[in-house]
Amino acid sequence: MWPTNLLHAIDGPARETVGHLAAIQGGVELFQSLGPLERAGVQFAATLLLATVVLGLLQGYGARIVAKSRRSPVISSCVGVPTALVLGGLASGGYLLLDTNVGMFFGVIMVVVGATALPVLTALGFVAVGVSVATRLGRDRLWVGVIVGTLLSGLSALSVPVAVVVTGIAAILGTGAGVRVLFGAGGTTNPDERTIPPANKI
């Protein structure tokens, strides 16, 4: 933790920044202080809740993200690495701007966008991984993928380093596929959405 005398010795925006960093560090330490089973239970419940709500409210969009990340995981990963970094930077940067007079408005928007999109797309990334695993076991169903993905999320939380790695992979897959579905909707590159047959079939 940050020393108390250091916080008192710093004034102005620098002191606020150090205070925010201390709060973030405290949250990480609280998660690490939980027992393995408690961490697994919290992460399992959070992933299951997010995946169920998102797939229920955004049925077409959520299912397309899962299908896109399964169909081309390499491309989704290449797109997802910078996207996940941008969303994480928006959330953390907006949090640092909340206590400033100039950045209050922009800070709220940045926190809402980053802290909403990143967990939701990460949960869909876990579902995509779960569906892939379930398909290899002969169960190609979305609801089976939700269960398998949330189980994988919970089991990974038994070890903090493993949880960071697995959650990062899910975040990269989910954000990459989400961006591809969002900006590729209605494109002519999708064979299922062509209105004119290819030239070699005319």
Disulfide bonds with the S-S distance in Angstrom:
none
